[in-house]
Amino acid sequence: MRFVPFIAIVSALAASSCISADVIVLKNGNRIVGMNVTEDGGRVTYQTSAGQLSIPKAIVARIERDGFSSSLADGAAIAPPVSAPQIEPAVGYEEIAQKAVHGGAVDYAYIESLESGARTGAANAINKVAAAHYAAAQFFLATGDSESAIEQYQQGLEFAPSNFGLLMNLAVLYLRQSQFTQALNPLQQARTVSPDSADVYKLMGWAYYGADKTGEAIEAWKQAVKLRADPDVVEALKKAERDQALESSYREGETAHFDLKYYGGAAPELARGILSALENDYNDLQSQLDYTPPEQIAVILYTGQAFADITRAPSWVGALNDGRIRIPVEGLTSVTPELARELKHELTHSFVGQKTHYRAPTWLQEGIAQWMEGRRSTSDAAFLVDAAKKGALPSLGALDGSWIQFGDENASVAYAWSLAVIESIIDRGGIGDVNRLLDAMASAPSPQDAVQQSLRMSYGELQQQAIDYLNHAYLGN
Ligand SMILES: [Zn+2]
């Protein structure tokens, strides 16, 4: 499980500008990146891209200045920790699986023969059909083809609508694809089959939470905890209850693709401005990234007081990805150019996360998000080329995972380097190459494999391409 930094944008801003950022370490272990951190009376005040914020000193453990501090790599896109329960749908499964999938392909003729046997309604024959479709689905999952896997589960369920294993596996696949409302159908059926399953309620909670139905999510998770102790669910439940406590005082705005909540203090015209900016961004990203998120995206704006309320909670940093874009807007009354860039940046994370089923490496997430917000390598090109000559640039492999441990300087390089790599890809093959890369990420065994499959390059070759591009595009070499 990873922490999702609440003020995601701040780290991007801090890291990619020349201003040094400090880190405020809270007593609960969470970390806030901010600029110009000062202590004043009972409060710690700091600067973010969204204006000045302050928190009670009582909740701060220490402030880490420069060099020693770490920047939080923002990631809007963390998958819910759901896993398909290990369920064998039939006795003699191994034998059926071997007949259903062999020689690197699904034997549809064999599955059809089982299906015609099952039309008599005999329980044993129906179980065999379920087992065969389950095996076929596992085969497709192993090759990264989630769509075909979903089809297999659905076909199995036509014959065996009460097969718990098929229902739960189908639900997990929908959840991984952010199809929260879709996931509820098999889960409701699974609850009928097995009313005392903690797993069913756990997954239902995820589905409701993802679909922005906090009240229903809380009910489901309470039931899950009643049936079985589960620390993941307890954490999720606490977080949802905090959200709900604030939601009662939120005002709401809704458009076709967004559900925006904001705490009383924010100006309605700011909310309207943000929604209108997000709708434009959405249309642009939809066409550029050739992807449409299946559900409305939740956005929450925080003003100072709400922000402080949340930081007092034991875990204001999202420990789970709920797909919600959370933005501090203290002091703003309209969409400034800076805020507009942040909105586009954060929305890009949602698109990239969902399109890749949350498998995009951090350099890809941050590179595309910066590119989409309009940032270019102009002022960083000379530095990056020089660093490459000295062998001081990190390899892309070192930027695949979380950046949380990076100090400011390393994070700053990581952001700039990631942007340069994306620019070079777009320069060579257009946005189409980025989309091929994202599609490959969704299914390839590793990010390096995805680069190889889609761009026909190793990480080393991609790095060289980026340096060549910087030299050529910015330095006249
Ligand atoms: Zn970012």
Boltz pocket constraint, residues with backbone or C-beta under 6 A from the ligand:
constraints:
  - pocket:
      binder: B
      contacts: [[A, 8], [A, 12], [A, 74], [A, 75], [A, 345], [A, 349], [A, 365], [A, 366], [A, 369]]
      max_distance: 6.0
